[in-house]
Amino acid sequence: MIAFATLFLGLVLGPQRVELAVQGDVASVQLVLDGRQVSTLAGPPWKDEVDLGATLRPHLLEARALGAGGEMLATTRQWVNLPRAAAEAALVLEGDPARPQRARLLWRHVEYATADSIAASFDGAPIALAADGAMALPSYDPTQPHLLAAELRFEDGTHYRAELSLGGAAGAVMDTELTGVPLRIEGTATPTVESFAGALRLDGAPVRAVAVDKSPGRVVMVLDQGAREPLRQIAARGGSLITPATAVRAGEEVEFLFPNLRNVAMVAGKDLPARLFTMTQPFTRESGSFAWMLTRVPVPPAQHYQRLSDALAVAGLQAASGARPRAVVLVLGPDPRDESAYGAGEVLRFLEELRVPLLVWSTGRPSSKTLSEDRRALSAASAWGKAQDVGSVSRILAAVERLRDTLDHQHTVWIEGAHLPSSVTVDSTARGVQLVGGH
């Protein structure tokens, strides 16, 4: 009955034209941005302009179709400046509505007719999945909340996840969207749903966690073109680039994004399609350690223009896709140049709202000195915050240990509904729990 004809697939801000496809007996359409009504369309053509603000921020844009009496007929929405999937997947329950014992996975992908792998789980434990997507649920207590999940992986390395919560105090099925909230949890104990009682707030009001999980992490590294040669020099000097504390874990993914523009004609523009930048396919622990990959990844030839801050914003979207531990690492050379459309401070706030932590590393001045000979400071100021020195093997390993700590302490806590990342906060009385992504 109603759908967006305008899709925002890149990074956008400011006034944007929005067009809708509307069918049926619709009297008017309301456009709602981040929960606030911004426009009412009384009839065709179903289009208007929506102001996304002067700074880069995540948004939720909704369109509500109303009947002649003001009743809600249908709604549709799209996320803006948030990760967008090329696949859609959904889980549906079958059988007794009071206590369903079966479920089915439905999915489609814009490019692939088959998936490389599909896996399902119930409260984190694997369950069998038939070729047609059918699955039998294990025995469970319907008075307690449970999480049914399925993950699909495709030939290009991408993966997608569908979740459905069921059960609860009333014993009712809750077929609802879930929002994953990345949190840093101190200590070594495995967190439980009960341990988050009273810890989370949604738009200032208490909200209940329905599930918690720990998945393999994703890291996106943005390489300043000036960092290539210093990193090669470090690799040439030799030395072990891995320790038990710096290894890539099973299932983790590392991607490299290069901030060289593919289309220099768009330098002046602020609307930023992700395809402007070159990005590698995901590397895994079979490819080597973080430091090994960093010092040996093939780097495209340097170009005249470089947009580091813009690339960081795109990297943040990539890192935030899926409910996984995440981090973006910016690796700077001795004299980084930035011709970005977005300012460094603006992008730092954007990453914080996405709940993506940023680590900044610097190769420092070109040098063949070893750590024992070099007395440079361990950190230095940069436009993107304090940069940790990675000018030697020992210092790279120290930086990776900090990255490892950032990933290892992250867990995803699930709450009901679809919410902007910035709408969820941690109560001031919670101990040992922090939001991921503060800078």
Buried (B, 14 or more C-beta within 10 A) or exposed (E): EBEBEBEBEBBBBEEBEBEBEBEEEBBBBBBBBBEEEBBEBEEEEBEBEBEBEEBBBBBBBBBBBBBEEEEEBBBBEBBBBBBBBBBEBBBBBEEEEEBBEEBBBEBEBEEBEEBEEBBBBBBEEEBEBEEEBEBEBEEBEBEEBBBBBBBBBBEEBBBBBBBBBBBBEEEEBBEEEBBBBBBBBEEEEEBEBEBBEEBBBBEEEEBBBBBBBBBBBBBBBBBBBBBBBBBEBBBEEEBEBBEEEBBBEEEBBBBBBBBBBEEEEBBEEBEBBBEBBBBBEBBBBEBBBBBBBBBBBEBEEEEEBBBBBBBBBBBBBBBBBBBBBBBBBBBBBBEBBBBBBBBBBBBBBBBBBBBBBBBBBBBBEEBEBEBEEBEBEEBBEBBBBEBBBBBBBEBBBBBBBEBBEBBBBBBBBBBBEEBBBBBBBBBEEBEBBBBBBEB
